[in-house]
Amino acid sequence: MDSTQVEVLLRPEFHRSLIRSVAPQMAQLRADIETDMIRLVEVDTGHLRDTIFCTLDVDTGEIVGVATADYARKMEFGWPTPNKFVEPTPFVRPAFYKRRGAYR
């Protein structure tokens, strides 16, 4: 390492304890994102909305938004048909974007 670089290494146990110390806030963030995903999704029959949930890995702090309906990806990103491209109606990404920086 040269003199212009600074390297910081967090021991795994410190990283885990740091993540766990903010676990209540992370749990609230997970719940808020899930609520926003459900609120933002376009509803026809309600099937897609009923498959939405978020998970939180308390060891890493990773929050994952999930929709298990087979057409969820098409709704989020759009899809081509023979005659046109069907525009997306995103609900996962906007829910995450809305909460950026909310828990600082």
Summary of the structure (lengths in Angstrom):
residues: 104
radius of gyration: 18.5
end to end distance: 31.8
largest distance: 61.2
contacts: 233
relative contact order: 0.16
helix: 43%
strand: 15%
